Amino acid sequence: MPLDPALSQRILDAVDAGFEAQVALTRTLVSYDTTRGNEHAAQDWVFRQYRDRGLAMERFAMDEAAIARHPGGSAFSETHSKTPIVVGIHRPRQETGRSLILQGHLDVVPTGPVDMWSRPPFSAEVEDGWLHGRGAIDMKSGHVSMIAILDALRAIGLQPAATVYVQSVVEEESTGNGALAAHLRGYKADAALIPESMQEVLVRAGVGVMWFQVKVRGIPVHVREMGAGSNAIDAAWRIVGALREMEARWNEAAACDPLFGHIDHPLNLNIGKIAGGDWASSVPAWCTVDCRISYLPGKSADAAEAEIRACVEALTRGDRFLSNNPPEIVVNGFHTEGFVQEPGTEAEAILAAAHESVFGAPLRTEVTPAYLDARVYALYDRMTTLCYGPAGDGIHGVDERADLESVRRCTKAMALFVAEWCGVEPIGG
């Protein structure tokens, strides 16, 4: 049953009244450096925020063995985060509504050269309606909005009339293992809402993603005798050329895809990191290239990996040096399948109505050529999973920032959604 208009207005007013405090909490969270493996202090802060709001608490480490056994698990590496997952559980007095998972990720990507930023990356400055800093939009504004939704309801004496799991995970930017760990822990609900940096749209589908390294060994000699050696960097670049040809074939096929065909070049091979050699006057003996590639939903990670390996092996067989010195391919991060959230669910209809009531315009849907934690719940729980959140820019670049008015409006829409999906009840006896 739709919310009573008077109740809806009370909820919207409560979000407005608490927005200054919401921004303050978000600034605190943005001020933490939560690059991979450094999330512990911020996760402790999140734990306290949940606990202080009366949520039942659980904090647990990711189970590497369980993740390795799961088809959606990604490889652990020496850089994999050891930060635990935090879950706060709201339990109603009476379970009359529908349960919900709210999930946010704490981890952020590296800042890159700090001198390219107009202000320190973790300064969390607010200026002209924008909150600046690494993670401001991806996705700490959305993360704090989960708290703000419960705060707004509490401010008017209400709480969800259903179980709500408020999950704070890591490894969203590297493996997706944090969300998978929560799934394997047994957290399930009637729907999930992930307030990601989605530019005020609902994401219908996301691609599968794989991280892998190409490791090449060369034959080092003095450059005066370069013809007698073999340059590992040159050899690695020949492999990259073959992978680019595979990328082109994948995108040619994607042009006919009903979901991703309208996007120019949706499947991207990124050469994200390269290291090799020891001395400018020595033919390099080694080269390691870190790659990220994506593939359409419906293709398994195993199938994508097999194609990558076959591509490299084909190049290797025809290469005079590499045929006798085959490269090593190491999958060292994402090994995930894409997902599709089919339209027509009741949860989507409720969110769409809430969005339109706040924004005065219909909720748009889109697909994204990127990884999203929504894949865990959509694929393995067959759960309606809504990935929706505020606007900003500079994601994974420099001068990342969140549009605070967009954060406010998305928080309002999500608060209305939670109130209608879960129902509400008075706090207390």
C-alpha positions as CSV (number, residue, x, y, z in Angstrom):
1,M,0.0,0.0,0.0
2,P,1.5,3.4,-0.9
3,L,2.6,5.7,1.9
4,D,0.1,8.2,3.2
5,P,1.0,11.6,1.7
6,A,1.3,13.2,5.2
7,L,3.7,10.4,6.3
8,S,5.7,10.8,3.1
9,Q,6.1,14.5,3.8
10,R,7.2,13.9,7.4
11,I,9.9,11.6,6.2
12,L,11.1,14.1,3.6
13,D,11.1,16.8,6.2
14,A,13.1,14.6,8.5
15,V,15.8,14.0,5.9
16,D,16.1,17.7,5.4
17,A,16.3,18.4,9.1
18,G,19.0,15.8,9.5
19,F,21.0,16.6,6.3
20,E,23.6,18.8,8.0
21,A,24.4,15.9,10.3
22,Q,24.4,13.5,7.4
23,V,27.0,15.7,5.6
24,A,29.1,15.8,8.7
25,L,29.1,12.1,9.0
26,T,30.0,11.7,5.3
27,R,32.9,14.2,5.7
28,T,34.2,12.1,8.6
29,L,34.0,8.9,6.5
30,V,35.7,10.6,3.5
31,S,38.5,11.8,5.7
32,Y,39.6,8.2,6.3
33,D,42.1,6.8,3.8
34,T,40.3,3.5,2.9
35,T,42.5,2.4,0.0
36,R,42.8,-1.4,-0.2
37,G,43.9,-2.9,3.1
38,N,43.6,0.3,5.0
39,E,39.9,0.2,5.8
40,H,40.2,-1.0,9.4
41,A,39.9,2.3,11.3
42,A,37.0,3.4,9.1
43,Q,35.2,0.1,9.5
44,D,35.6,0.5,13.3
45,W,34.0,3.9,13.0
46,V,31.1,2.4,11.0
47,F,30.7,-0.3,13.6
48,R,30.3,2.3,16.3
49,Q,27.8,4.3,14.2
50,Y,25.6,1.2,13.8
51,R,26.0,0.0,17.4
52,D,25.2,3.5,18.8
53,R,21.9,3.4,16.8
54,G,20.8,0.2,18.6
55,L,21.5,-2.2,15.8
56,A,22.5,-5.8,16.7
57,M,26.1,-6.1,15.5
58,E,28.2,-8.7,13.8
59,R,31.8,-8.3,12.6
60,F,33.5,-11.2,10.8
61,A,36.5,-12.0,8.6
62,M,36.1,-13.2,5.0
63,D,36.3,-16.9,4.8
64,E,38.9,-17.5,2.1
65,A,38.2,-21.2,1.7
66,A,34.5,-20.7,1.4
67,I,35.0,-17.9,-1.2
68,A,37.4,-20.1,-3.2
69,R,34.8,-22.9,-3.3
70,H,32.1,-20.5,-4.6
71,P,31.7,-20.0,-8.4
72,G,31.5,-16.2,-7.8
73,G,34.7,-16.0,-5.7
74,S,37.7,-14.1,-6.8
75,A,41.4,-14.9,-6.1
76,F,43.0,-13.8,-2.9
77,S,46.4,-12.2,-3.3
78,E,49.0,-10.7,-1.0
79,T,47.3,-7.3,-1.3
80,H,43.8,-8.6,-0.6
81,S,42.2,-6.7,2.3
82,K,42.0,-8.4,5.7
83,T,39.5,-5.8,7.0
84,P,36.4,-7.6,8.5
85,I,32.9,-7.2,7.2
86,V,30.5,-5.3,9.5
87,V,26.7,-5.9,9.6
88,G,24.2,-4.0,11.7
89,I,20.8,-5.7,12.1
90,H,17.6,-3.9,12.7
91,R,14.9,-6.1,14.1
92,P,11.3,-4.8,14.3
93,R,8.9,-5.3,17.2
94,Q,6.7,-7.2,14.8
95,E,7.8,-8.5,11.4
96,T,4.9,-7.1,9.3
97,G,6.9,-5.7,6.3
98,R,9.4,-7.1,3.8
99,S,13.0,-7.5,4.7
100,L,15.8,-5.5,3.1
101,I,19.6,-5.5,2.7
102,L,21.2,-2.1,2.6
103,Q,24.9,-2.4,1.5
104,G,27.7,0.0,1.0
105,H,31.4,-0.5,0.4
106,L,34.2,1.4,2.2
107,D,37.2,0.7,0.0
108,V,38.3,3.3,-2.5
109,V,40.8,3.2,-5.4
110,P,44.2,4.8,-5.1
111,T,44.4,8.6,-5.5
112,G,47.0,8.7,-8.2
113,P,49.5,11.6,-8.2
114,V,48.4,13.9,-5.3
115,D,49.8,17.0,-7.2
116,M,47.1,16.5,-9.8
117,W,44.4,17.2,-7.2
118,S,43.2,20.7,-6.5
119,R,42.9,19.9,-2.8
120,P,44.2,17.0,-0.6
121,P,42.3,13.8,-1.6
122,F,41.1,13.0,2.0
123,S,40.5,16.6,3.1
124,A,36.7,16.1,2.7
125,E,36.1,19.8,2.0
126,V,32.7,21.2,1.2
127,E,32.5,24.0,-1.3
128,D,29.6,25.4,-3.5
129,G,27.4,22.4,-2.8
130,W,30.1,19.7,-3.5
131,L,31.8,17.4,-1.1
132,H,35.3,16.7,-2.3
133,G,37.6,13.8,-1.7
134,R,38.5,10.3,-2.8
135,G,35.4,8.1,-2.1
136,A,33.1,11.1,-1.7
137,I,30.8,9.7,-4.4
138,D,32.2,6.2,-4.8
139,M,30.6,5.4,-2.5
140,K,30.8,7.1,0.9
141,S,27.9,9.5,0.4
142,G,25.7,6.5,-0.4
143,H,27.1,4.5,2.5
144,V,26.2,7.2,5.0
145,S,22.8,7.6,3.4
146,M,21.9,4.2,4.8
147,I,22.4,5.5,8.3
148,A,20.6,8.7,7.5
149,I,17.5,6.8,6.3
150,L,17.2,5.1,9.7
151,D,18.0,8.4,11.5
152,A,15.2,10.2,9.6
153,L,12.6,7.6,10.5
154,R,13.8,7.6,14.1
155,A,13.5,11.4,14.3
156,I,9.7,11.1,13.7
157,G,9.3,8.1,16.1
158,L,9.3,5.3,13.5
159,Q,11.4,2.4,12.5
160,P,11.2,-0.2,9.7
161,A,8.6,-2.9,10.4
162,A,10.9,-5.6,9.0
163,T,14.4,-6.9,9.4
164,V,17.0,-4.6,7.8
165,Y,20.6,-5.7,7.3
166,V,22.9,-2.7,7.0
167,Q,26.1,-4.1,5.5
168,S,29.5,-2.4,5.3
169,V,31.9,-4.4,3.0
170,V,35.3,-4.0,1.4
171,E,37.0,-5.4,-1.7
172,E,34.3,-4.0,-4.0
173,E,37.0,-2.3,-6.1
174,S,39.2,-5.4,-6.4
175,T,37.5,-8.7,-6.2
176,G,33.8,-8.4,-5.1
177,N,34.6,-10.8,-2.2
178,G,33.3,-8.6,0.5
179,A,29.7,-8.8,-0.7
180,L,30.1,-12.4,-1.4
181,A,31.3,-13.0,2.1
182,A,28.1,-11.4,3.5
183,H,26.1,-13.7,1.2
184,L,28.0,-16.7,2.3
185,R,27.4,-15.7,5.9
186,G,23.7,-16.3,5.3
187,Y,22.4,-12.7,5.0
188,K,19.4,-12.8,2.8
189,A,16.3,-10.6,2.4
190,D,13.3,-9.9,0.2
191,A,15.3,-7.2,-1.7
192,A,18.6,-5.4,-1.7
193,L,19.3,-1.7,-2.1
194,I,22.9,-0.6,-2.9
195,P,23.2,3.2,-2.9
196,E,26.1,3.4,-5.4
197,S,27.3,6.4,-7.4
198,M,24.8,5.8,-10.2
199,Q,24.1,9.4,-11.3
200,E,20.4,9.2,-10.1
201,V,19.6,6.2,-12.4
202,L,18.7,2.6,-11.6
203,V,21.2,0.2,-13.1
204,R,19.6,-2.7,-14.9
205,A,22.8,-4.7,-15.7
206,G,26.5,-4.8,-15.1
207,V,29.3,-6.6,-16.9
208,G,31.6,-9.4,-15.8
209,V,35.1,-8.3,-14.9
210,M,38.5,-10.0,-14.6
211,W,41.8,-8.9,-13.4
212,F,44.9,-10.7,-14.6
213,Q,48.6,-10.3,-14.9
214,V,50.8,-11.2,-17.9
215,K,54.3,-12.2,-16.7
216,V,57.1,-12.4,-19.2
217,R,60.7,-13.4,-18.8
218,G,63.3,-12.1,-21.3
219,I,67.0,-12.7,-21.9
220,P,69.1,-10.0,-20.4
221,V,72.2,-8.8,-22.1
222,H,74.1,-5.5,-22.5
223,V,72.4,-3.2,-25.0
224,R,75.5,-3.3,-27.2
225,E,74.6,-7.0,-27.8
226,M,70.8,-6.5,-27.9
227,G,70.3,-8.9,-30.8
228,A,71.6,-11.7,-28.7
229,G,69.0,-11.1,-25.9
230,S,65.3,-10.8,-25.8
231,N,63.4,-7.8,-24.4
232,A,60.7,-8.8,-22.0
233,I,58.9,-5.5,-22.3
234,D,58.7,-5.7,-26.1
235,A,57.4,-9.3,-25.8
236,A,54.8,-8.3,-23.3
237,W,53.6,-5.5,-25.7
238,R,53.2,-8.0,-28.4
239,I,50.9,-9.9,-26.1
240,V,48.9,-6.8,-25.3
241,G,48.5,-6.3,-29.1
242,A,46.9,-9.7,-29.3
243,L,44.6,-9.0,-26.4
244,R,43.5,-5.7,-28.1
245,E,42.5,-7.8,-31.1
246,M,40.4,-10.0,-28.8
247,E,38.9,-6.9,-27.2
248,A,37.9,-5.7,-30.6
249,R,36.2,-9.0,-31.5
250,W,34.3,-9.0,-28.2
251,N,33.0,-5.5,-28.8
252,E,32.0,-6.3,-32.4
253,A,29.8,-9.1,-30.9
254,A,28.5,-6.8,-28.2
255,A,27.2,-4.3,-30.8
256,C,24.3,-6.7,-31.3
257,D,23.6,-7.2,-27.6
258,P,20.1,-6.0,-26.6
259,L,21.3,-4.5,-23.4
260,F,24.8,-3.2,-24.2
261,G,24.6,-2.7,-27.9
262,H,23.8,1.0,-27.7
263,I,27.0,1.7,-25.8
264,D,30.1,2.5,-27.9
265,H,32.8,0.0,-26.9
266,P,31.2,-1.3,-23.7
267,L,33.9,-4.0,-23.1
268,N,37.2,-2.5,-22.1
269,L,40.6,-3.9,-21.8
270,N,42.6,-1.6,-19.5
271,I,46.4,-1.9,-19.2
272,G,46.3,-0.6,-15.6
273,K,49.8,-1.1,-14.5
274,I,53.1,-2.1,-16.0
275,A,56.5,-2.8,-14.5
276,G,59.7,-4.3,-16.0
277,G,63.4,-4.2,-16.4
278,D,66.1,-3.0,-14.0
279,W,68.4,-0.7,-16.0
280,A,68.2,1.5,-19.0
281,S,71.3,0.0,-20.6
282,S,70.3,-3.7,-20.0
283,V,67.8,-5.6,-22.1
284,P,65.0,-6.2,-19.6
285,A,64.7,-9.7,-18.1
286,W,61.2,-9.3,-16.9
287,C,57.9,-7.5,-17.4
288,T,54.6,-7.7,-15.6
289,V,51.5,-6.2,-17.1
290,D,48.3,-5.8,-14.9
291,C,45.1,-5.9,-17.0
292,R,41.4,-5.5,-16.4
293,I,38.9,-6.7,-19.0
294,S,35.1,-6.9,-19.0
295,Y,32.6,-9.2,-20.8
296,L,28.9,-9.4,-21.3
297,P,26.5,-10.9,-18.8
298,G,25.8,-14.5,-19.5
299,K,29.5,-15.3,-20.1
300,S,31.0,-17.1,-17.1
301,A,34.3,-15.9,-15.7
302,D,35.8,-19.4,-16.4
303,A,34.8,-19.0,-20.1
304,A,36.3,-15.5,-20.3
305,E,39.5,-16.7,-18.7
306,A,39.7,-19.6,-21.1
307,E,39.4,-17.1,-24.1
308,I,42.1,-14.9,-22.6
309,R,44.5,-17.8,-22.2
310,A,43.7,-19.1,-25.7
311,C,44.4,-15.7,-27.1
312,V,47.8,-15.4,-25.4
313,E,48.7,-19.0,-26.3
314,A,47.9,-18.4,-30.0
315,L,50.2,-15.4,-30.1
316,T,52.8,-17.4,-28.2
317,R,52.9,-20.3,-30.7
318,G,53.7,-17.9,-33.6
319,D,56.2,-15.8,-31.7
320,R,59.9,-16.9,-32.2
321,F,60.9,-16.0,-28.6
322,L,57.7,-16.6,-26.7
323,S,57.1,-20.0,-28.2
324,N,60.2,-21.2,-26.3
325,N,59.6,-18.9,-23.3
326,P,55.8,-18.9,-22.7
327,P,54.4,-16.1,-20.5
328,E,52.5,-16.8,-17.3
329,I,48.9,-15.6,-16.9
330,V,47.9,-15.0,-13.3
331,V,44.3,-14.1,-12.3
332,N,44.8,-11.9,-9.3
333,G,41.5,-10.1,-8.6
334,F,38.0,-9.9,-10.1
335,H,36.8,-13.2,-11.5
336,T,33.2,-12.3,-11.7
337,E,30.2,-12.8,-13.9
338,G,27.9,-10.0,-15.1
339,F,24.3,-9.7,-14.0
340,V,20.9,-8.6,-15.4
341,Q,18.1,-7.3,-13.2
342,E,14.9,-7.9,-15.0
343,P,12.3,-5.2,-15.0
344,G,8.8,-5.4,-13.5
345,T,9.5,-6.1,-9.9
346,E,7.4,-4.5,-7.1
347,A,10.6,-3.2,-5.4
348,E,11.6,-1.4,-8.6
349,A,8.1,0.1,-9.0
350,I,8.2,1.4,-5.4
351,L,11.6,3.0,-5.9
352,A,10.5,4.5,-9.2
353,A,7.5,6.1,-7.6
354,A,9.6,7.4,-4.7
355,H,12.2,8.8,-7.1
356,E,9.5,10.6,-9.2
357,S,7.9,12.1,-6.2
358,V,11.2,13.6,-5.1
359,F,12.8,14.5,-8.5
360,G,9.6,15.3,-10.4
361,A,10.8,13.2,-13.3
362,P,10.6,9.4,-14.0
363,L,13.4,7.2,-12.8
364,R,15.7,6.3,-15.7
365,T,17.3,2.9,-16.0
366,E,20.6,2.1,-17.6
367,V,23.3,-0.6,-17.9
368,T,26.9,-0.1,-16.8
369,P,30.1,-1.4,-18.4
370,A,31.5,-1.8,-14.8
371,Y,31.5,-4.1,-11.9
372,L,28.8,-3.8,-9.2
373,D,28.3,-5.8,-6.0
374,A,24.6,-6.1,-7.1
375,R,25.8,-9.2,-9.1
376,V,26.1,-11.2,-5.8
377,Y,22.4,-10.9,-4.9
378,A,21.0,-10.9,-8.4
379,L,22.9,-14.0,-9.4
380,Y,23.1,-16.1,-6.3
381,D,20.0,-15.2,-4.3
382,R,17.8,-14.3,-7.4
383,M,16.9,-11.3,-5.3
384,T,15.5,-8.0,-6.6
385,T,18.6,-5.8,-6.3
386,L,18.3,-2.1,-6.8
387,C,21.6,-0.2,-7.5
388,Y,20.8,3.5,-7.3
389,G,22.5,6.5,-5.9
390,P,23.6,10.1,-6.2
391,A,25.5,12.1,-8.8
392,G,29.1,13.2,-8.8
393,D,32.2,13.2,-10.9
394,G,35.9,12.3,-10.8
395,I,35.2,8.7,-10.0
396,H,38.5,6.8,-10.2
397,G,40.1,10.0,-11.4
398,V,41.2,13.2,-9.7
399,D,39.2,15.8,-7.9
400,E,36.4,13.3,-7.1
401,R,33.3,15.0,-5.6
402,A,29.7,14.4,-4.7
403,D,26.8,16.6,-5.6
404,L,25.3,17.2,-2.1
405,E,21.9,18.2,-3.5
406,S,21.8,15.0,-5.4
407,V,22.8,13.1,-2.2
408,R,19.9,14.8,-0.4
409,R,17.4,13.9,-3.0
410,C,18.5,10.3,-3.4
411,T,18.4,9.9,0.4
412,K,14.8,11.2,0.4
413,A,13.8,8.8,-2.4
414,M,15.5,5.8,-0.7
415,A,13.9,6.7,2.7
416,L,10.5,6.7,1.0
417,F,11.3,3.4,-0.5
418,V,12.4,1.8,2.8
419,A,9.3,3.1,4.5
420,E,7.0,1.6,1.9
421,W,8.9,-1.6,1.2
422,C,9.5,-2.5,4.9
423,G,6.6,-0.7,6.4
424,V,7.0,1.3,9.5
425,E,6.1,0.9,13.2
426,P,6.4,3.1,16.3
427,I,9.6,2.9,18.2
428,G,9.4,1.5,21.7
429,G,6.9,-0.6,23.5
